[in-house]
């Protein structure tokens, strides 16, 4: 499998830029409204955002098992740009 900067799908490892480009086409076609990533690194989030705005990020946060990587992802998210539900 690939690193956190790559996607794994159908047995092929793909760069996150390729995956987000494909997902952005769905936005353009009106089939998807927002794009989000799950359990990504801060580096992957930054790379993905260069291709298309990422409006949702899901990360597991537990104080007991906290890693610096999760805090880095949380730290780069601009609270003013988050969707409010």
LINDAJO-V608534 format. One record per residue. N is the residue number from 1. SS is DSSP state (A for helix, B for strand, O for the rest). Layout:
n: (N:N)
ss: (SS:SS)
This chain:
n: (1:2:3:4:5:6:7:8:9:10:11:12:13:14:15:16:17:18:19:20:21:22:23:24:25:26:27:28:29:30:31:32:33:34:35:36:37:38:39:40:41:42:43:44:45:46:47:48:49:50:51:52:53:54:55:56:57:58:59:60:61:62:63:64:65:66:67:68:69:70:71:72:73:74:75:76:77:78:79:80:81:82:83:84:85)
ss: (O:O:O:O:O:B:B:B:B:O:O:B:B:B:B:A:A:A:A:A:A:A:A:A:A:A:A:A:O:O:O:O:O:O:O:B:B:B:O:O:O:A:A:A:A:A:A:A:A:A:A:O:O:O:O:B:B:B:O:O:O:O:O:O:O:O:O:A:A:A:A:A:A:A:A:A:O:O:A:A:A:O:O:O:O)
